[in-house]
Amino acid sequence: MKRKKPEFIYPFKDKEHEESCKFIDIRRMNMVSDRNSKVELTETVYTGGYRKVELKETIYIKKGNGQKLGELLYLRPYDQMRIKKLIDFVVYINKDGEMFLTRKDYAKEPLDFTPDQRAIIRLFYERKNVTLEDAVSILGTYKNTESLRVTIRKINRRVVGHFKLTERDEFIKGDFDRKRKGYAFNPDIRLEFIDDRVLGE
């Protein structure tokens, strides 16, 4: 007797109800594992505040190799995921000094920044913890801490929106509501700098 494939539709009535409540699909991870299987992590956001996270692993099996399916599936996909999440970006600076930001393993158009925004990103990335007062003094392009705070918010909104991230993945972290003095670059984000100005010299 053929078994019916189990379906998990909680908290929806059926698949049609689930589809009607779907708002957006966000791909959180798309990588190739150490054993050459494809691992995908997708988050689906629904109206009403529900979120669904799906982890999918795709493998190919060659017939007649003597291995059983159970032997090949000894490793669950989440065992291959990094315990500490790191989001890798590449910062490309061309010979004209223009900066473009791309995210590794994520197909999306590069994001560009103004010279002032570039200086802010580099400052907070290279220094562990900087007060806004010190940053205003070092940068020399902002009248006060509030104008710098507004620019930091703009940078964070652009990065989060463009690459479909969450607020936890903001570049520069700080307590904006309580106006905490110390700000720091997100430790879960790694930047790789490619500077053609240096290579061209």
C-alpha positions as CSV (number, residue, x, y, z in Angstrom):
1,M,0.0,0.0,0.0
2,K,1.4,3.4,-1.0
3,R,1.9,5.7,1.9
4,K,0.7,9.3,1.6
5,K,3.5,11.8,2.0
6,P,3.1,13.6,5.3
7,E,2.4,17.3,5.1
8,F,3.1,19.8,7.8
9,I,0.7,22.8,7.4
10,Y,0.4,24.1,10.9
11,P,-0.9,26.8,11.6
12,F,-2.7,27.0,8.3
13,K,-5.9,25.1,7.3
14,D,-4.4,23.8,4.0
15,K,-1.8,24.5,1.3
16,E,-4.1,27.1,-0.3
17,H,-4.5,28.9,2.9
18,E,-0.7,28.9,3.4
19,E,-0.1,30.3,-0.1
20,S,-2.6,33.1,0.4
21,C,-0.9,34.2,3.6
22,K,2.7,34.1,2.2
23,F,4.4,37.5,2.1
24,I,8.0,37.0,1.1
25,D,10.7,34.2,0.7
26,I,14.2,35.1,2.0
27,R,17.1,32.9,1.1
28,R,19.3,32.9,4.2
29,M,22.0,30.5,3.0
30,N,22.9,28.8,-0.3
31,M,26.2,26.8,-0.1
32,V,27.9,23.7,-1.2
33,S,28.9,21.4,1.7
34,D,32.2,19.6,2.2
35,R,30.8,16.5,0.6
36,N,29.5,18.4,-2.5
37,S,25.9,18.5,-1.5
38,K,23.8,21.6,-2.0
39,V,22.5,23.1,1.3
40,E,19.8,25.8,1.2
41,L,18.2,27.6,4.1
42,T,15.0,29.6,3.3
43,E,12.9,31.7,5.6
44,T,9.3,32.4,4.6
45,V,7.4,35.3,6.2
46,Y,3.6,35.2,6.4
47,T,1.0,37.7,7.3
48,G,0.0,37.4,11.0
49,G,3.6,37.2,12.2
50,Y,4.4,33.6,11.3
51,R,7.7,32.6,9.9
52,K,8.8,29.2,8.4
53,V,12.4,28.1,8.1
54,E,13.2,25.3,5.6
55,L,16.5,23.5,5.4
56,K,17.1,21.5,2.2
57,E,20.0,19.4,1.2
58,T,20.4,18.1,-2.4
59,I,22.7,15.2,-3.2
60,Y,23.3,13.0,-6.2
61,I,23.8,9.3,-5.9
62,K,25.6,7.2,-8.6
63,K,23.9,3.8,-9.2
64,G,25.9,0.7,-8.6
65,N,28.6,2.2,-6.3
66,G,27.8,-0.3,-3.5
67,Q,26.7,2.3,-1.0
68,K,23.3,2.4,0.6
69,L,21.3,5.6,0.9
70,G,21.5,5.5,4.7
71,E,25.3,5.4,4.5
72,L,25.3,8.5,2.3
73,L,22.9,10.5,4.5
74,Y,24.9,10.0,7.7
75,L,25.3,13.8,8.1
76,R,22.4,16.1,8.6
77,P,22.5,19.4,6.8
78,Y,22.4,21.5,10.0
79,D,25.6,19.7,11.2
80,Q,27.4,21.3,8.3
81,M,26.2,24.8,9.1
82,R,28.6,27.1,10.9
83,I,27.8,27.4,14.6
84,K,28.7,31.1,14.6
85,K,27.0,32.9,11.7
86,L,29.4,35.0,9.6
87,I,28.1,37.0,6.7
88,D,30.9,37.6,4.1
89,F,31.1,40.7,2.0
90,V,33.6,41.9,-0.6
91,V,34.4,45.6,-0.7
92,Y,35.8,46.5,-4.1
93,I,37.4,50.0,-4.5
94,N,38.2,50.8,-8.1
95,K,41.1,53.1,-9.4
96,D,38.8,56.1,-9.2
97,G,38.2,55.5,-5.5
98,E,34.6,54.4,-5.9
99,M,33.5,51.6,-3.5
100,F,31.1,48.8,-4.3
101,L,29.8,46.2,-1.8
102,T,28.8,42.7,-2.8
103,R,27.8,39.7,-0.6
104,K,29.6,36.4,-1.2
105,D,27.4,33.5,-2.4
106,Y,24.5,35.9,-3.0
107,A,23.5,37.0,-6.5
108,K,22.7,40.7,-6.2
109,E,23.8,43.9,-7.8
110,P,26.7,45.7,-6.0
111,L,25.8,48.5,-3.6
112,D,27.7,51.7,-3.8
113,F,28.4,54.4,-1.2
114,T,29.3,58.0,-1.0
115,P,32.9,59.0,0.0
116,D,31.6,60.0,3.5
117,Q,29.7,56.7,4.0
118,R,32.8,54.8,2.8
119,A,34.9,56.6,5.5
120,I,32.4,55.7,8.2
121,I,32.3,52.0,7.3
122,R,36.1,51.7,7.2
123,L,36.5,53.6,10.5
124,F,34.2,51.4,12.4
125,Y,35.5,48.3,10.8
126,E,39.1,49.0,11.6
127,R,38.5,50.1,15.2
128,K,36.9,47.9,17.8
129,N,34.9,50.5,19.6
130,V,34.5,54.2,18.8
131,T,32.4,56.9,20.4
132,L,30.4,59.1,18.1
133,E,32.2,62.1,19.5
134,D,35.6,60.6,18.5
135,A,34.2,59.6,15.1
136,V,33.1,63.1,14.4
137,S,36.5,64.4,15.3
138,I,38.3,61.8,13.2
139,L,36.1,62.1,10.1
140,G,35.9,65.8,10.1
141,T,32.9,66.0,7.9
142,Y,30.0,66.0,10.4
143,K,28.8,68.9,12.5
144,N,27.7,66.8,15.4
145,T,27.0,63.3,16.6
146,E,23.3,63.4,15.6
147,S,24.2,64.0,11.9
148,L,26.7,61.1,12.1
149,R,24.0,58.9,13.8
150,V,21.6,59.7,10.9
151,T,24.2,58.6,8.3
152,I,24.9,55.4,10.2
153,R,21.2,54.6,10.2
154,K,21.1,55.2,6.5
155,I,24.0,52.9,5.8
156,N,22.4,50.2,7.9
157,R,19.0,50.5,6.2
158,R,20.6,50.4,2.7
159,V,22.6,47.2,3.5
160,V,19.8,45.4,5.3
161,G,17.2,46.3,2.5
162,H,19.5,45.6,-0.5
163,F,20.7,42.2,0.7
164,K,17.5,41.1,2.4
165,L,19.0,40.9,5.9
166,T,17.5,41.4,9.4
167,E,18.2,44.3,11.7
168,R,20.5,42.0,13.7
169,D,22.8,42.1,10.6
170,E,23.3,45.8,10.6
171,F,26.9,46.9,9.8
172,I,27.4,49.3,12.7
173,K,25.8,48.4,16.0
174,G,24.7,50.8,18.6
175,D,21.8,51.7,21.0
176,F,20.2,54.4,18.9
177,D,17.2,55.0,21.3
178,R,19.3,55.4,24.4
179,K,22.1,57.1,22.5
180,R,24.8,55.0,23.9
181,K,28.2,56.5,23.2
182,G,30.0,53.4,22.1
183,Y,29.5,52.0,18.6
184,A,31.1,49.0,17.0
185,F,31.1,47.1,13.7
186,N,28.9,43.9,13.7
187,P,31.2,41.0,14.8
188,D,29.2,38.6,12.7
189,I,30.1,40.4,9.4
190,R,33.4,40.0,7.7
191,L,34.7,42.3,4.9
192,E,37.3,41.4,2.3
193,F,38.8,44.6,0.8
194,I,40.0,44.6,-2.8
195,D,41.6,47.9,-3.6
196,D,42.6,48.5,-7.2
197,R,44.2,51.8,-6.2
198,V,46.9,49.9,-4.3
199,L,47.3,47.2,-7.0
200,G,47.7,49.9,-9.7
201,E,50.6,51.6,-8.0
